[in-house]
């Protein structure tokens, strides 16, 4: 890919980020609900002060006033971003949005990276078997599982795992990212505790995405099996195992490898329900928490980071595809 083509892609990405910032800012302020008003009413009834005075007190305490003119709010928002400050969280007292993202993003990346790699590796092998053994009993069995796992919403899977393994059998914890007695750091007890707490979210992601990888791999492999060079390989007497590994699997795998980056970015934004059910303190958990409480500064920061992650993942997927398949060239 030429430097001009790369610069064009990066320019489009930056314009998309700017558009996302503006749209997110406006849409959030169009949502019904006012957390400052809710907190002010609670404060007024608790301390027996006029509602207007309580409103001013709360607005000063949380450094946010929804009655401020929208152009001033937008100016403050953009100014903060340019200085690397995404604002102050309202519901997480004395914590900046940057700190919320800083402590949430690693947990989401941790669970998603493991689940994506595992589901991808298992899925492409199942898909290869389904394509290669189309007339055997394996194809309908694996196809049925793949279709069911794709059709069932991920939150249903999360609920079933939570009820059975966490509540009924008590094999796994129901919340948190690590044990309260562990000291965070690069030590064995903490890392084992973190992995133990992440087991159910990871399994949920794997079950929910495994079928999609398997079906995609099967579709790609079946198409490749009908190509002329596969027939030529049979005629030359190439062993079946070599045809499957070097001819079919490698070529069928190509589009899926580039999809990994894009899928990772999209899953960051789609992890809200799963992390909320497991009370796992990742990006999705805080998005759900901020949305339910109308915490505009935190919602803005979390949505912006999620959107940027998807855009960067899309750019990486495009770059990967041009590297893995020389026949594909991105436009300058």
C-alpha positions as CSV (number, residue, x, y, z in Angstrom):
1,X,0.0,0.0,0.0
2,X,1.4,3.4,-1.0
3,X,2.0,6.2,1.5
4,X,-0.7,8.2,-0.3
5,X,-3.2,5.5,0.1
6,X,-2.4,5.1,3.8
7,X,-2.6,8.8,4.4
8,X,-6.0,8.9,2.7
9,X,-7.3,6.1,5.0
10,X,-6.0,7.8,8.1
11,X,-7.6,11.1,7.0
12,X,-10.9,9.3,6.5
13,X,-10.5,7.8,10.0
14,X,-9.9,11.2,11.6
15,X,-12.9,12.7,9.9
16,X,-15.0,9.8,11.1
17,X,-13.8,10.3,14.6
18,X,-14.7,14.0,14.5
19,X,-18.1,13.2,13.2
20,X,-18.6,10.5,15.9
21,X,-17.7,13.0,18.6
22,X,-20.2,15.5,17.3
23,X,-23.0,13.0,16.8
24,X,-22.4,11.4,20.2
25,X,-22.4,14.7,22.0
26,X,-25.7,15.8,20.4
27,X,-27.5,12.5,20.7
28,X,-26.6,12.1,24.4
29,X,-28.1,15.5,25.2
30,X,-31.3,14.6,23.3
31,X,-31.9,11.6,25.6
32,X,-34.5,12.0,28.3
33,X,-33.5,12.2,31.9
34,X,-31.3,14.5,34.0
35,X,-29.0,13.1,36.6
36,X,-28.3,16.5,38.1
37,X,-32.0,17.1,38.6
38,X,-32.4,13.7,40.2
39,X,-29.5,14.2,42.6
40,X,-30.7,17.7,43.4
41,X,-34.1,16.5,44.4
42,X,-32.6,13.9,46.6
43,X,-30.2,16.5,48.2
44,X,-33.1,19.0,48.7
45,X,-35.3,16.4,50.5
46,X,-32.4,15.2,52.6
47,X,-31.0,18.5,53.7
48,X,-34.3,20.6,53.5
49,X,-33.0,23.2,51.1
50,X,-34.7,24.8,48.1
51,X,-34.5,22.8,44.9
52,X,-32.8,25.6,43.0
53,X,-30.1,25.9,45.6
54,X,-29.7,22.1,45.7
55,X,-29.4,22.1,41.9
56,X,-26.5,24.6,42.0
57,X,-24.8,22.7,44.8
58,X,-24.9,19.4,42.9
59,X,-23.8,21.0,39.6
60,X,-20.8,22.5,41.4
61,X,-20.0,19.2,43.2
62,X,-20.0,17.1,40.0
63,X,-18.6,19.9,37.7
64,X,-21.4,19.5,35.2
65,X,-24.4,21.7,34.5
66,X,-26.9,20.5,31.8
67,X,-28.5,24.0,31.7
68,X,-25.3,25.5,30.4
69,X,-25.6,26.6,26.7
70,X,-24.9,23.7,24.4
71,X,-22.2,25.6,22.5
72,X,-20.3,26.2,25.8
73,X,-20.7,22.5,26.7
74,X,-19.3,21.5,23.3
75,X,-16.4,23.9,23.6
76,X,-15.5,22.5,27.0
77,X,-15.8,18.9,25.7
78,X,-13.5,19.5,22.7
79,X,-11.1,21.5,24.7
80,X,-10.8,18.7,27.2
81,X,-10.2,16.1,24.5
82,X,-7.5,18.2,22.9
83,X,-5.8,18.2,26.4
84,X,-6.3,14.5,26.9
85,X,-9.1,15.0,29.4
86,X,-12.4,13.3,28.8
87,X,-14.1,14.9,31.7
88,X,-15.2,14.0,35.2
89,X,-17.4,11.0,36.0
90,X,-20.6,11.9,37.7
91,X,-21.6,8.5,39.3
92,X,-18.0,7.5,40.1
93,X,-17.2,10.3,42.5
94,X,-13.7,12.0,42.3
95,X,-12.8,9.7,39.3
96,X,-12.1,11.1,35.9
97,X,-13.4,9.4,32.7
98,X,-9.8,8.8,31.7
99,X,-9.3,6.8,34.9
100,X,-12.5,4.8,34.3
101,X,-11.4,3.9,30.8
102,X,-7.9,3.2,32.0
103,X,-9.0,0.6,34.5
104,X,-11.9,-0.9,32.4
105,X,-10.2,-1.3,29.0
106,X,-7.5,-3.8,30.1
107,X,-10.2,-6.2,31.5
108,X,-12.2,-6.1,28.3
109,X,-9.1,-6.6,26.2
110,X,-8.1,-9.5,28.4
111,X,-11.3,-11.4,28.0
112,X,-11.9,-10.6,24.4
113,X,-8.4,-11.4,23.2
114,X,-8.6,-14.9,24.9
115,X,-12.1,-15.7,23.7
116,X,-11.5,-14.4,20.2
117,X,-8.3,-16.5,19.7
118,X,-9.8,-19.6,21.2
119,X,-13.2,-19.4,19.3
120,X,-11.3,-18.5,16.1
121,X,-8.9,-21.5,16.3
122,X,-11.7,-24.0,17.2
123,X,-14.1,-22.5,14.7
124,X,-11.8,-22.7,11.6
125,X,-11.0,-26.3,12.4
126,X,-14.7,-27.2,12.8
127,X,-15.5,-25.4,9.6
128,X,-12.8,-27.2,7.8
129,X,-14.1,-30.5,9.0
130,X,-17.6,-29.6,8.0
131,X,-16.5,-28.7,4.5
132,X,-14.2,-31.7,4.1
133,X,-16.6,-34.3,5.6
134,X,-19.8,-32.9,4.1
135,X,-21.4,-36.3,3.6
136,X,-20.5,-37.6,7.1
137,X,-22.5,-37.4,10.3
138,X,-20.1,-34.6,11.6
139,X,-21.5,-32.0,9.2
140,X,-25.1,-31.9,10.4
141,X,-24.0,-32.2,14.0
142,X,-21.6,-29.3,13.9
143,X,-23.9,-27.3,11.6
144,X,-26.8,-27.6,14.0
145,X,-24.6,-26.5,16.9
146,X,-23.2,-23.6,14.9
147,X,-26.6,-22.4,13.8
148,X,-28.0,-22.7,17.4
149,X,-25.1,-20.9,19.0
150,X,-25.3,-18.1,16.4
151,X,-29.1,-17.7,16.8
152,X,-29.2,-17.7,20.6
153,X,-28.5,-14.2,22.0
154,X,-25.3,-13.9,24.0
155,X,-27.1,-12.7,27.1
156,X,-29.2,-15.9,27.2
157,X,-25.9,-17.9,27.2
158,X,-24.6,-15.6,30.0
159,X,-27.7,-16.1,32.1
160,X,-27.6,-19.9,31.8
161,X,-23.9,-20.1,32.7
162,X,-24.3,-17.7,35.6
163,X,-27.3,-19.6,37.1
164,X,-25.8,-23.0,36.6
165,X,-22.1,-22.6,37.3
166,X,-22.1,-19.6,39.6
167,X,-25.3,-19.9,41.6
168,X,-26.2,-23.6,41.5
169,X,-22.8,-25.3,41.5
170,X,-20.9,-22.3,43.0
171,X,-17.8,-23.2,40.9
172,X,-17.1,-19.6,39.8
173,X,-17.6,-16.1,41.3
174,X,-20.6,-14.0,40.3
175,X,-18.9,-10.7,40.1
176,X,-15.5,-8.9,40.0
177,X,-12.3,-9.3,38.1
178,X,-10.2,-10.8,40.9
179,X,-10.4,-11.8,44.5
180,X,-10.5,-9.0,47.1
181,X,-7.6,-10.6,49.0
182,X,-5.2,-10.5,46.0
183,X,-2.7,-7.7,45.3
184,X,-2.9,-6.5,41.7
185,X,0.4,-6.9,39.9
186,X,2.5,-9.4,38.0
187,X,2.3,-12.2,40.6
188,X,1.0,-15.7,40.2
189,X,-1.9,-15.5,42.7
190,X,-3.3,-12.4,41.2
191,X,-3.1,-13.6,37.6
192,X,-4.7,-17.0,38.5
193,X,-7.5,-15.1,40.4
194,X,-8.0,-12.8,37.4
195,X,-8.2,-15.8,35.0
196,X,-10.6,-17.6,37.4
197,X,-13.0,-14.6,37.5
198,X,-12.9,-14.3,33.7
199,X,-13.8,-17.9,32.9
200,X,-17.5,-17.5,32.6
201,X,-17.4,-14.2,30.4
202,X,-14.8,-15.9,28.2
203,X,-16.8,-19.1,27.8
204,X,-19.9,-16.9,26.9
205,X,-18.0,-15.1,24.2
206,X,-16.6,-18.4,22.9
207,X,-20.0,-20.1,22.7
208,X,-21.6,-17.0,21.1
209,X,-18.9,-16.5,18.4
210,X,-17.7,-20.0,17.7
211,X,-20.6,-20.9,15.4
212,X,-20.1,-17.9,13.2
213,X,-16.4,-18.7,12.6
214,X,-17.3,-22.3,11.8
215,X,-20.0,-21.4,9.3
216,X,-17.9,-18.8,7.6
217,X,-15.0,-21.2,7.4
218,X,-17.2,-23.9,5.9
219,X,-18.6,-21.6,3.3
220,X,-15.2,-20.4,2.2
221,X,-13.8,-23.9,2.1
222,X,-16.7,-25.3,0.1
223,X,-16.3,-22.6,-2.5
224,X,-12.5,-23.3,-2.7
225,X,-13.1,-27.1,-3.1
226,X,-14.9,-26.4,-6.4
227,X,-11.9,-24.5,-7.9
228,X,-9.9,-25.9,-10.8
229,X,-6.6,-25.9,-8.9
230,X,-8.1,-28.3,-6.4
231,X,-9.2,-30.7,-9.1
232,X,-5.7,-30.4,-10.7
233,X,-4.2,-31.3,-7.3
234,X,-6.3,-34.4,-7.1
235,X,-5.2,-35.4,-10.6
236,X,-1.6,-34.9,-9.7
237,X,-2.0,-37.3,-6.8
238,X,-1.5,-34.8,-4.0
239,X,-2.4,-36.4,-0.7
240,X,-5.8,-35.4,0.7
241,X,-4.2,-34.1,3.9
242,X,-1.9,-31.7,1.9
243,X,-4.8,-30.5,-0.2
244,X,-6.8,-29.7,2.9
245,X,-4.0,-28.0,4.7
246,X,-2.1,-26.2,2.0
247,X,-4.7,-25.6,-0.7
248,X,-8.1,-25.4,1.0
249,X,-7.5,-24.3,4.6
250,X,-5.0,-21.6,3.9
251,X,-7.1,-19.9,1.1
252,X,-10.4,-20.2,3.1
253,X,-8.7,-18.8,6.2
254,X,-7.5,-15.6,4.4
255,X,-10.8,-13.5,4.7
256,X,-11.3,-14.7,8.3
257,X,-7.9,-13.6,9.5
258,X,-8.6,-10.1,8.4
259,X,-12.0,-10.2,10.1
260,X,-10.3,-10.9,13.5
261,X,-9.2,-7.3,13.9
262,X,-12.6,-5.9,13.0
263,X,-14.5,-8.4,15.2
264,X,-12.3,-7.4,18.2
265,X,-13.2,-3.8,17.8
266,X,-16.9,-4.5,17.5
267,X,-16.9,-6.8,20.5
268,X,-15.6,-4.0,22.7
269,X,-18.8,-2.1,22.1
270,X,-20.9,-5.2,22.2
271,X,-19.7,-6.4,25.6
272,X,-22.2,-4.3,27.6
273,X,-24.8,-7.0,28.4
274,X,-22.4,-9.8,29.1
275,X,-20.1,-7.7,31.4
276,X,-23.2,-6.3,33.1
277,X,-24.6,-9.7,33.9
278,X,-21.3,-10.9,35.3
279,X,-20.6,-7.6,37.0
280,X,-17.2,-7.7,35.3
281,X,-15.6,-4.3,35.4
282,X,-14.8,-3.9,31.7
283,X,-15.8,-1.2,29.1
284,X,-19.3,-2.8,28.6
285,X,-20.0,-2.8,32.3
286,X,-19.3,0.9,32.7
287,X,-21.2,1.8,29.5
288,X,-24.3,0.1,30.9
289,X,-23.8,1.8,34.3
290,X,-23.2,5.3,32.7
291,X,-26.2,4.9,30.4
292,X,-28.6,3.9,33.1
293,X,-27.5,6.8,35.3
294,X,-27.3,9.4,32.4
295,X,-23.7,10.1,33.2
296,X,-23.0,12.2,30.0
297,X,-19.3,12.7,30.5
298,X,-18.6,9.0,31.1
299,X,-20.9,8.0,28.3
300,X,-19.1,10.4,25.9
301,X,-15.7,9.0,26.7
302,X,-16.7,5.4,26.6
303,X,-18.6,5.7,23.4
304,X,-15.7,7.6,21.8
305,X,-13.1,5.1,22.8
306,X,-15.3,2.2,21.6
307,X,-15.9,3.9,18.2
308,X,-12.2,4.7,17.7
309,X,-11.4,1.0,18.5
310,X,-13.8,-0.1,15.8
311,X,-12.3,2.3,13.3
312,X,-8.7,1.4,14.0
313,X,-9.7,-2.3,13.8
314,X,-11.2,-1.7,10.4
315,X,-8.1,0.1,9.2
316,X,-5.9,-2.8,10.5
317,X,-8.2,-5.3,8.8
318,X,-7.7,-3.5,5.5
319,X,-3.9,-3.3,5.9
320,X,-3.8,-7.0,6.8
321,X,-5.7,-8.0,3.8
322,X,-3.4,-6.3,1.4
323,X,-0.4,-7.9,3.1
324,X,-1.9,-11.4,3.2
325,X,-3.3,-11.3,-0.4
326,X,-1.1,-9.6,-2.9
327,X,-3.9,-9.7,-5.4
328,X,-5.8,-7.1,-3.4
329,X,-4.7,-3.5,-3.5
330,X,-6.2,-0.6,-1.7
331,X,-7.0,2.5,-3.8
332,X,-4.7,5.4,-3.6
